[in-house]
């Protein structure tokens, strides 16, 4: 049997059977090798993204629901939407679900989507992304375009606030300066 497979099988056994391992340095080395074999590069980057998003959000908004950071990352990666853009928008709309319609006791409408009530934050994020893709990110427009002019192709604005795009850009670039989210998402998308 090849050496790494034997190592993997040893580590796959319950912890109590590992008492036969005599050299603690070897045990640590084996554990490290096993972890690297089990986690794909994409999963590793996704985990780093979740950690970056959690660190940013919980530093300023510690009462944010525990599922929101992971959901933003997973849905953003799955649907290929800029995670920083989603974060910036939910930050200015509902302070990551800690204020207004975003609260769990309210409508869970993280992004200020008109008068909709959601059963879960995942529903709210998925609905928002579907709205973005259907009405705003069309005809080759990107999230960067929306930060200059956040309208549908027909010219309907996302928000009534005349300074909305400036606030969105400010939040976006503030998050970008404080994290590695953009770089990590770009790296993930290349894999």
Buried (B, 14 or more C-beta within 10 A) or exposed (E): EEEEEEBBEBBEEEEEEEEEEEEEEEBEEBEEBBEEEEEEEEEBBBBBBBBBBBEBBBEEBEEBBEEBBBBBBBBBBEBEBBBBBBBBBBBBBBBBBBEBBBBEEEBBBBBBBEEBEBEEBBBBBBBBBEBBEEBBBEEEBEBEBBBEEBBBEEEEEBBEEEEBBEBBBBBBEBBBEEBEBBBBBEBBEEE
